[in-house]
Amino acid sequence: MFRGSFTLTLDVKGRLALPARYRDTLLSDCQGHLICTIDIHDNCLLLYPLPEWEIIEDKLNKLSNMDPQARRLQRLLLGHATDCEMDKNGRILVPALLRNHAKLNKNIRLVGQLNKFEIWDETAWLARAAEDIALEQAQAGDVELSERLQDFSL
């Protein structure tokens, strides 16, 4: 399970070193084989251990290719999916196409999302987090929660 937010540095070759606390898990669970693709809702990337990505691929495969929206989703997620092998130093290379999509510069933020990581430009992450917090505070008590969220408590 991946949780937390980590400030990392992207080197001049486009590599990032994954946090040491996750390296052993990634090596044992997927032999350091990760898949990186775009996020279709935000200017960030999604980084999955291979077994988690295979679940997503299976779901995408089951969608009808006759449905234009499903084809768009398949095209975007699968078309950008890139194999990323963790090297002996715990680094992965983020391809230029994906770095450009997420507007990644030197300072990035790796954000755990349980079964995957999000990779953000640090400035974009800080702005998004501040925006999300402000929105939640402004709407506190004024928004009707979906059924799935009504029973959720912290």
C-alpha positions in Angstrom: 0.0 0.0 0.0 1.4 3.3 -1.1 0.7 6.4 1.0 2.2 9.7 1.7 3.7 12.5 -0.4 7.4 12.6 -1.3 9.4 15.5 -2.7 11.8 14.1 -5.2 14.2 15.4 -7.8 14.1 14.5 -11.5 17.6 14.2 -12.8 18.8 15.6 -16.2 18.1 12.2 -17.9 14.5 12.2 -16.6 15.0 9.6 -13.8 13.5 9.7 -10.4 14.6 7.6 -7.4 11.6 5.9 -5.7 11.5 6.3 -1.9 13.7 3.7 -0.2 10.7 2.5 2.0 9.0 1.1 -1.1 11.9 -0.4 -3.1 12.0 -3.8 -1.4 8.2 -4.1 -1.8 8.4 -3.2 -5.4 11.2 -5.7 -6.0 9.4 -8.5 -4.3 5.9 -7.8 -5.7 6.8 -7.0 -9.3 10.6 -7.4 -9.6 10.8 -3.6 -10.0 8.6 -3.7 -13.2 6.3 -0.6 -13.2 3.9 0.9 -15.8 3.6 4.7 -16.1 0.7 6.3 -18.0 -1.1 9.6 -18.1 -3.9 10.6 -15.8 -6.9 11.6 -17.9 -8.3 14.0 -15.3 -5.2 15.9 -14.1 -1.8 16.9 -15.5 0.0 14.2 -13.6 1.2 10.6 -14.3 0.1 7.4 -12.8 2.7 4.8 -11.8 1.5 1.2 -11.2 3.3 -1.9 -10.1 2.9 -4.4 -13.0 0.3 -6.6 -11.2 -1.9 -3.6 -10.4 -1.6 -2.4 -14.0 -2.6 -5.8 -15.3 -5.9 -5.4 -13.4 -6.5 -2.1 -15.2 -5.6 -3.6 -18.6 -8.1 -6.4 -18.0 -10.8 -3.9 -17.3 -9.9 -1.8 -20.4 -9.9 -5.0 -22.5 -13.5 -5.8 -21.4 -14.8 -2.4 -22.6 -16.6 -2.4 -26.0 -14.4 -1.0 -28.8 -17.7 0.1 -30.4 -18.3 2.7 -27.7 -16.4 5.9 -28.7 -15.9 7.0 -25.0 -14.5 3.5 -24.1 -12.2 3.6 -27.2 -10.9 7.1 -26.2 -10.2 5.8 -22.7 -8.4 2.8 -24.1 -6.4 4.9 -26.6 -5.3 7.4 -23.9 -4.4 5.0 -21.1 -3.0 2.1 -23.2 -1.4 4.3 -25.8 0.6 6.2 -23.2 1.4 3.1 -21.0 5.2 2.7 -20.8 7.2 0.0 -19.1 9.5 1.4 -16.4 12.1 -0.9 -14.9 13.5 0.0 -11.5 17.3 0.0 -11.7 19.7 -1.2 -8.9 19.6 2.3 -7.4 15.8 2.3 -7.2 15.4 4.7 -10.1 13.0 4.7 -13.0 13.2 6.6 -16.3 10.2 8.7 -17.0 9.9 9.0 -20.8 10.0 12.5 -22.3 6.5 12.2 -23.7 5.1 11.5 -20.3 7.3 14.2 -18.6 5.9 16.7 -21.1 2.3 15.7 -20.5 2.7 16.3 -16.8 4.9 19.4 -17.3 7.5 17.8 -15.0 10.5 19.9 -14.1 13.3 19.2 -11.7 11.2 19.2 -8.5 8.4 16.6 -8.4 6.0 15.1 -6.0 5.3 11.4 -5.7 1.9 10.8 -4.1 0.9 7.4 -2.8 -2.6 6.4 -3.8 -2.7 2.9 -2.2 -2.3 0.7 -5.3 -0.4 3.3 -7.4 1.5 6.5 -7.3 0.7 9.9 -8.9 3.7 11.8 -10.2 3.2 15.6 -10.2 5.3 18.7 -10.9 5.7 20.0 -7.3 4.3 23.4 -8.0 1.2 21.9 -9.7 0.8 19.5 -6.8 0.9 22.3 -4.2 -1.5 24.4 -6.1 -3.9 21.4 -6.6 -3.7 20.5 -2.9 -4.5 24.1 -1.8 -7.3 24.3 -4.3 -8.8 21.0 -3.1 -8.6 22.0 0.6 -10.2 25.4 -0.1 -13.0 23.7 -2.0 -13.7 21.2 0.7 -13.7 23.9 3.4 -16.0 26.2 1.3 -18.4 23.4 0.7 -18.4 21.8 4.2 -21.9 21.0 5.1 -23.4 22.5 1.9 -22.9 19.6 -0.5 -25.0 16.5 -0.5 -22.6 13.6 -0.4 -22.9 10.6 -2.8 -24.3 7.4 -1.3 -20.8 6.0 -1.2 -19.4 8.9 0.8 -22.3 9.2 3.3 -21.1 6.3 5.4 -17.4 7.3 5.3 -15.9 8.7 8.4 -12.4 9.6 9.5 
